[in-house]
C-alpha cells in the first residue's frame, strides 16, 4: 500500500519560515486555507475477477471502509449475501462482495 500526501502549502510555509530565519525578517503572508474537495487517502485497486480475489484483500478493504464509518453498510452487505461474517462467505463471492463494497 502506498500513501502519498501532497501539501504544497506546507512546503511553501516551511521554506518561507526558513528564509525568514536566515534573513531575520518576517513577512506577513498569511492566507486562509483553500477549500479542497475531499480525496480518498488511498485509491483502491479495481476489483479482480471472482477467482482472483482473496480473503485478505476483501478483509483489508472492508477494514478500511469500516474505519471510515461504513460499519453499518458492511453489515448490510453481509446480510445481503446471507452471512454474518466474512469467513462464512463462499470464496467464489469475494469479488462480488468487494465490488459491492467499493460502491459504498
N, C-alpha and C positions, 0 to 999 in steps of 0.2 A: 504494500500500500504506500502510495506516495502522497504526501500532503505538501501543497505549495501555498505559501502565504505571500501575497503581493501587497506591500504597503509603501507605495512611493511617497506618501505624505510623511510617514515616519522617517524614511531615509532622508528626505529633504530637511526635516526639522533637526535631525541629528547632525547633518552637515552644516546647517546654519548655526547650531549651537557650538560646534567645533570651531567654526570660523570666528564666532564672537569671542570664544575663549582665547583663541590665538591672537586676535587683534585687540582684545579687551574692550570691544564695542558691542552693544546690544542693539539690535534693530527691532522695531515693533511691527512685525508682520504676522500677527495672529489672525487667522481666518477661521470661520466656522467650518466644521467638517461638512463635506458634501454628502448628501444622502445618496446612497447607492442601493441598487436592487440587491436583495439577498441572493448570494450564490451558494450552491451547496459546497460544503467544505471539501467533500470528496466526490468525484464523479464515479458512479457505479458502472462497472462494465456491463455491456449488453448481456441479457440472459442467453445462456447457451442452449443447445438442443437438450431435450429432457434427459437423454442418456449421458450427457456430459456434466450435468450439474451435480455437485457433491453436497453431502450433508453439511460439511464445513463451510462451503460457500453460502448456502442458504442460511445457516446459523449466524454467520458473520453479518450478512446483510440485514437479517431480522434484528440482530442485536443493535446495529446502528440505528435502524428505524425506531426501535424501542427506546433507545437513549434520546431520540429526538421527539419523544412524546407520542408515539404511534402504538402504544401498548394495546389499547382497546381495538384498534383497527386490525392488529395482528391476531388478536383473539377471535375477531370476527372472521378473518381469513381461515383460521384453523377450523372454526365451526363450519364454514362453507365447504371445506374439504373433509369434514366428518371426523376430525381428530381433536384431541385436547392438547396435544403437544407435538412438536416437530418429529420426534423419534417414532411416533405412531404413523406417520405419513409414508405411503408407498414411495420408494426412491424414484420410481418412474414419474411421479407427480412433482418432483422437486422443481423442475423447470417451469411448470405451470404456476406453482406457488410463488416462485421467485418473480415471474413476470407480473403476477397479481400484486405482489408486494411493491414492485417498482412503480406501479400505478397509484400507490397511496400518496 
